[in-house]
Amino acid sequence: MCLIVRVRLAERAAVLYAALLGVGLLWRIYRGYEVFPVGAVGLAIPLGMLAAGVTVGFALLSYRYVRGVRELADELAPALVDGVRMREIVAISLFSGVGEEAFFRGGLQPEVGLLCSSVIFGLLHLGPDRRFVLWALWAALAGLVFGWLYISTGGLLACMLAHALHNGVMLSLWRHQRSKGS
């Protein structure tokens, strides 16, 4: 993938995640909630890191033992990580973790509940064909974990940290594996 296409994708992702962050925070203001509840920091950081470890471990086990997950990941990896620098992986992981969690856990979950917001999160990860059902199911399960973090810590820090770490580790692993195979 050429650099221009990748930059445009990165810019679009940054705009999307900024929009999700904005909508989530504006919704919280509109509803009279605390704008950006951090939660119990002493609990949020270790729980967020632990949850990231659990979700990464589950993702790696799924990749190893579920053929459909492995095939889809191997198909998507080139578009996501080939030629991408580590700082870009860090940036996109932070953007996605903060933006998605502000919207789904900070804005949507207080309105529709843990289960419904997690299902919607999963459905929005559906792709153009049925192979993405596994991806959407995985996202819904991760949404449950992130939503539980939001409830357990009383804030967004833990779920944002877990989500960003999960994405960063997985993208880094994909990038490392693809660079070894080249």
C-alpha positions as a Python dict, from the first residue, in 0.01 Angstrom:
ca = {
    (1, 'M'): (0, 0, 0),
    (2, 'C'): (149, 334, -96),
    (3, 'L'): (227, 596, 165),
    (4, 'I'): (-36, 841, 39),
    (5, 'V'): (-317, 585, 78),
    (6, 'R'): (-193, 489, 426),
    (7, 'V'): (-173, 853, 536),
    (8, 'R'): (-527, 914, 413),
    (9, 'L'): (-646, 609, 606),
    (10, 'A'): (-467, 728, 919),
    (11, 'E'): (-616, 1076, 880),
    (12, 'R'): (-964, 933, 834),
    (13, 'A'): (-920, 714, 1141),
    (14, 'A'): (-804, 1012, 1348),
    (15, 'V'): (-1108, 1213, 1234),
    (16, 'L'): (-1345, 924, 1310),
    (17, 'Y'): (-1205, 865, 1658),
    (18, 'A'): (-1202, 1239, 1734),
    (19, 'A'): (-1568, 1252, 1629),
    (20, 'L'): (-1652, 957, 1856),
    (21, 'L'): (-1470, 1125, 2144),
    (22, 'G'): (-1655, 1450, 2081),
    (23, 'V'): (-1997, 1288, 2055),
    (24, 'G'): (-1937, 1081, 2368),
    (25, 'L'): (-1828, 1381, 2572),
    (26, 'L'): (-2101, 1609, 2433),
    (27, 'W'): (-2360, 1344, 2517),
    (28, 'R'): (-2229, 1329, 2873),
    (29, 'I'): (-2258, 1709, 2899),
    (30, 'Y'): (-2609, 1704, 2751),
    (31, 'R'): (-2724, 1438, 2997),
    (32, 'G'): (-2566, 1618, 3293),
    (33, 'Y'): (-2305, 1351, 3365),
    (34, 'E'): (-1951, 1427, 3473),
    (35, 'V'): (-1780, 1514, 3144),
    (36, 'F'): (-1478, 1287, 3171),
    (37, 'P'): (-1492, 1054, 3470),
    (38, 'V'): (-1147, 908, 3519),
    (39, 'G'): (-1250, 668, 3791),
    (40, 'A'): (-1040, 517, 4066),
    (41, 'V'): (-691, 560, 3918),
    (42, 'G'): (-527, 318, 4162),
    (43, 'L'): (-772, 51, 4046),
    (44, 'A'): (-811, 162, 3684),
    (45, 'I'): (-448, 127, 3579),
    (46, 'P'): (-385, -228, 3704),
    (47, 'L'): (-732, -348, 3595),
    (48, 'G'): (-689, -189, 3252),
    (49, 'M'): (-350, -355, 3208),
    (50, 'L'): (-483, -689, 3331),
    (51, 'A'): (-783, -670, 3098),
    (52, 'A'): (-554, -590, 2805),
    (53, 'G'): (-345, -894, 2889),
    (54, 'V'): (-654, -1113, 2904),
    (55, 'T'): (-797, -983, 2574),
    (56, 'V'): (-462, -1013, 2398),
    (57, 'G'): (-419, -1366, 2533),
    (58, 'F'): (-766, -1463, 2417),
    (59, 'A'): (-703, -1306, 2076),
    (60, 'L'): (-377, -1500, 2037),
    (61, 'L'): (-545, -1826, 2137),
    (62, 'S'): (-827, -1753, 1890),
    (63, 'Y'): (-572, -1681, 1617),
    (64, 'R'): (-395, -2007, 1686),
    (65, 'Y'): (-698, -2237, 1718),
    (66, 'V'): (-979, -2078, 1514),
    (67, 'R'): (-909, -2099, 1143),
    (68, 'G'): (-1159, -1828, 1047),
    (69, 'V'): (-1000, -1581, 1289),
    (70, 'R'): (-652, -1661, 1158),
    (71, 'E'): (-755, -1628, 793),
    (72, 'L'): (-930, -1295, 846),
    (73, 'A'): (-645, -1155, 1056),
    (74, 'D'): (-389, -1262, 795),
    (75, 'E'): (-598, -1096, 525),
    (76, 'L'): (-642, -769, 716),
    (77, 'A'): (-288, -741, 854),
    (78, 'P'): (-117, -618, 535),
    (79, 'A'): (-354, -321, 500),
    (80, 'L'): (-317, -232, 868),
    (81, 'V'): (52, -277, 943),
    (82, 'D'): (268, -312, 632),
    (83, 'G'): (504, -16, 617),
    (84, 'V'): (354, 139, 929),
    (85, 'R'): (598, 286, 1181),
    (86, 'M'): (574, 208, 1549),
    (87, 'R'): (476, 565, 1635),
    (88, 'E'): (181, 533, 1395),
    (89, 'I'): (70, 214, 1570),
    (90, 'V'): (92, 391, 1905),
    (91, 'A'): (-107, 690, 1775),
    (92, 'I'): (-384, 486, 1614),
    (93, 'S'): (-408, 264, 1924),
    (94, 'L'): (-445, 566, 2150),
    (95, 'F'): (-694, 734, 1916),
    (96, 'S'): (-909, 422, 1888),
    (97, 'G'): (-899, 338, 2258),
    (98, 'V'): (-988, 689, 2369),
    (99, 'G'): (-1245, 767, 2098),
    (100, 'E'): (-1433, 437, 2099),
    (101, 'E'): (-1443, 412, 2476),
    (102, 'A'): (-1559, 773, 2522),
    (103, 'F'): (-1846, 700, 2286),
    (104, 'F'): (-1943, 341, 2370),
    (105, 'R'): (-1872, 329, 2744),
    (106, 'G'): (-1893, 699, 2830),
    (107, 'G'): (-2190, 797, 2615),
    (108, 'L'): (-2383, 489, 2508),
    (109, 'Q'): (-2347, 248, 2801),
    (110, 'P'): (-2506, 478, 3062),
    (111, 'E'): (-2809, 509, 2832),
    (112, 'V'): (-2864, 154, 2705),
    (113, 'G'): (-2667, -62, 2949),
    (114, 'L'): (-2365, -288, 2933),
    (115, 'L'): (-2511, -567, 2720),
    (116, 'C'): (-2677, -348, 2459),
    (117, 'S'): (-2377, -114, 2418),
    (118, 'S'): (-2148, -418, 2380),
    (119, 'V'): (-2373, -571, 2114),
    (120, 'I'): (-2382, -242, 1923),
    (121, 'F'): (-2003, -218, 1954),
    (122, 'G'): (-1976, -567, 1808),
    (123, 'L'): (-2223, -500, 1527),
    (124, 'L'): (-2026, -195, 1419),
    (125, 'H'): (-1726, -424, 1367),
    (126, 'L'): (-1910, -627, 1104),
    (127, 'G'): (-1746, -623, 765),
    (128, 'P'): (-1863, -676, 411),
    (129, 'D'): (-1918, -1051, 437),
    (130, 'R'): (-2002, -1326, 684),
    (131, 'R'): (-1638, -1393, 773),
    (132, 'F'): (-1656, -1079, 987),
    (133, 'V'): (-1915, -1235, 1218),
    (134, 'L'): (-1629, -1377, 1427),
    (135, 'W'): (-1468, -1031, 1436),
    (136, 'A'): (-1797, -875, 1549),
    (137, 'L'): (-1850, -1144, 1813),
    (138, 'W'): (-1499, -1084, 1942),
    (139, 'A'): (-1562, -708, 1953),
    (140, 'A'): (-1888, -760, 2147),
    (141, 'L'): (-1706, -977, 2403),
    (142, 'A'): (-1428, -719, 2432),
    (143, 'G'): (-1701, -455, 2474),
    (144, 'L'): (-1834, -651, 2772),
    (145, 'V'): (-1487, -651, 2927),
    (146, 'F'): (-1436, -280, 2863),
    (147, 'G'): (-1786, -203, 2990),
    (148, 'W'): (-1723, -401, 3306),
    (149, 'L'): (-1407, -195, 3359),
    (150, 'Y'): (-1610, 124, 3324),
    (151, 'I'): (-1860, 3, 3584),
    (152, 'S'): (-1599, -142, 3820),
    (153, 'T'): (-1375, 164, 3832),
    (154, 'G'): (-1639, 434, 3791),
    (155, 'G'): (-1463, 593, 3499),
    (156, 'L'): (-1316, 579, 3151),
    (157, 'L'): (-944, 542, 3226),
    (158, 'A'): (-942, 163, 3269),
    (159, 'C'): (-1142, 82, 2957),
    (160, 'M'): (-948, 334, 2746),
    (161, 'L'): (-619, 193, 2871),
    (162, 'A'): (-724, -168, 2809),
    (163, 'H'): (-858, -91, 2461),
    (164, 'A'): (-552, 112, 2356),
    (165, 'L'): (-309, -147, 2495),
    (166, 'H'): (-498, -431, 2327),
    (167, 'N'): (-492, -258, 1989),
    (168, 'G'): (-130, -151, 2028),
    (169, 'V'): (-5, -496, 2124),
    (170, 'M'): (-204, -675, 1853),
    (171, 'L'): (-99, -434, 1577),
    (172, 'S'): (263, -454, 1696),
    (173, 'L'): (254, -833, 1694),
    (174, 'W'): (104, -838, 1344),
    (175, 'R'): (370, -592, 1226),
    (176, 'H'): (650, -798, 1386),
    (177, 'Q'): (523, -1125, 1241),
    (178, 'R'): (483, -977, 892),
    (179, 'S'): (832, -820, 903),
    (180, 'K'): (979, -1162, 994),
    (181, 'G'): (793, -1329, 707),
    (182, 'S'): (909, -1074, 447),
}
